[in-house]
């Protein structure tokens, strides 16, 4: 999940708040994969002209992940 929002305590500025979620096709522990997906989600909810106060991401793990890591063995 990725979320962004403006400052709710500044009613004089335009307000905006959005969040979006996705599920990886293949479960991954690779930070590059997760960051790349988060950036795609952020681009989909970002709107110019708003003074953003907060943004963030959340990764939820459902089920057991059994996989391989890249690198030397």
Secondary structure as UniProt FT lines:
FT   STRAND          2..6
FT   TURN            8..9
FT   TURN            11..12
FT   STRAND          17..20
FT   HELIX           31..45
FT   TURN            48..49
FT   STRAND          52..57
//
